Amino acid sequence: MTATLQAERRPGSPAPRVRGDSSAPWLLLLLPALVLLALCFVYPLARLLVASLQDPVPGVGNYTDLLRSQVFRNVLGRTFLTSAIVCLTCFVLGYPYAYLMTVVSRRTRSLLLAVVLIPFWTSLMVRTFSWLVLLQDNGVINDTLAALGVGRLELVRNTTGVTIGMAQVMLPFAVLPMYAVMQKIDRRLLRAAESCGAKPVSAFARIYFPLSLPGVAAGMSITFVVSLGFFITPQLLGSPSNAMLSQLMYTEITQLGKWGYGAAMGFILLATALIILGLVRVASRARPALAGGAK
Amino acid sequence: MKTTGNALRLALAGTLASAVVLGGCGTADQPRQSAGSLTFMSGGGAYLDALDEAFLKPFAKDTGIAVHNDPTLSYAKIKTMVGAGKVTIDVTPAEGYWEIQECGKTLLPLDRTLVDLSDIDPALIQGECGAPLLTYSTAIYYNKEAYPGPDKPVGCRDFFDTAKFPGKRAVRDSAVPNPLIECALVADGVSPDALYPLDLDRAFKKIATIRKDLVFWASGAESTQLMTAGEVAMIHAWNGRAYAAIAEQGAGFAPAYGEAFLIYDTLVVPKGVRDPKAAMKLVDYMLDPARQAKLTSLIPYSPSNKKAVLTGLPAPLQEFLPETNPKVAEGVHVQDQRWWAQNADEVTRRWQAMFQG
């Protein structure tokens, strides 16, 4: 142990490699975070799992009932579909935005950052209600469309409304990780590619985009997972046929007092989300660029 | 080894710090009640302000018992507190069906030696654990622009008649206790006095006939918004919210009169409160007719006490309350919370299958 510690202190040595026994004391630094996680996350989660298996009667009845319920299966599928749509929307809007942030002047960049963060600091209820007012049939947007002769569109109380509302909330989560990765990409690589005869489009597609993929993967994973738990936005901007799983859970737990049933819903959602993220990870191993291997 | 010691000390300090933080989390939610104080839980907002003004502040003044407010009303929270044996609230207004469901399980039976229900409208005394505080009803309002002709919609029959009165109808986005079910049966020819037990097959079949014309509001504020923006042709809304939209915000809507379904908020005391007697005293205090009349002047809900005399209300408000407008009173039917308490689950399943599935 002593030898390793000395090796670590040697000036000019390569990045210290903390391995084996020597890391034990430093691993202790994880303890506060682990205690916090254990007590504030793992313990309640375990209680919830127990509730899902014991309330109202011991057994897996809640799970079999849920899997047999057409409504539950539809809502679960819709929850993942909605999250995927939001995720894709955030990518389409966020990728060019993050790219723009890397090429503009410092001042413009601060402005762009502020624009994407301001909604982040505004109450979710306020934002959601504002969207309702803007998007409704007689709202500002539809009045403008009608005046322009486009005609009124159904923008709210449907999937469109839910997607708009959720994508706005999630955009910072998509833009910031993408920007963080993009700003580190050496733009000289693009020039090198062009000097070797690549057209700008092809240099972007074959050099820049693959290098930015770790940011895309990070942003999309966060966007997708956080979107799974949305409640207020689909409730206000959607119709009941846009209901997501959190809304069903709310009904079970607060209105009907069926804790076990609601808890089981949460666990199925958690398990499904973990499986999907696991698959994404496996897929990204197959493509090293996604796993941050762009060296 | 010095490094090990440092790491260990840092880790210990950090762990201690997180333990302190956690301890803080645990107690922050539970203000230690001084002896002789009560905590009243409600949904907050304008409702809490009105209750505070009409009942809670005067109670503290009259009895010397301070009343703290907890604006985070949630039935799940109350059940959790009672289950964990750590009850930090004493009195809360609940919906009738929930009081009946939880009576004896989560809620204490009302102590009738301390709470006097003799002047309360008997139609509202449906459970053993609640003291009815106030009432409101779900009624039909129509968009005047949508039906400019001489023929105006009246009651549930017209609400369900999309041939005669076309256009979108807004209803509450919640299965329990949604009087859309009762309204559907009335529209299908059931007498409003012979509704219970509700024939759910028949009701949902009737609702399916207007399925594609329905839009939903999730909160009272949203129902007001639908009216002020003129988004729908008709709406099934709470009378207090319709008053806010029409009289205060100038929405172009008018009451369709006919059938309206009345529900009530009822005061309950959870099991395991520190001083049940003091809590019951606050409940009794809130049934006083003069103070209930005062509440109606602050927020558009009707009193549960038959002796409450509503005077000095603004004329536009009088149009919306059954106590002051015979045309409203004529159509009002009290919703049977006992039936809803027993069938909440079944209605929810059917509702979800029709609208969310």
Interface residues (C-beta under 8 A of the other chain):
Chain A: L5 A24 P25 W26 L28 L29 L31 P32 A33 V35 L36 L39 C40 Q70 V71 N74 V75 F129 L132 V133 Q136 D137 N138 G139 R157 Q235 L236 S239 P240 S241 A243 Q247 L248 T251 I253 T254 Q255 L256 G257 K258 W259
Chain B: T3 T4 N6 A7 L8 L10 A11 G14 T15 A17 S18 A19 V21 L22 C25 S74 Y75 A76 K79 Q101 E102 D173 S174 A175 V176 V215 F216 A218 S219 A221 E222 Q225 A229 G230 E231 A344 D345 T348 R349 Q352 A353 F355 Q356 G357
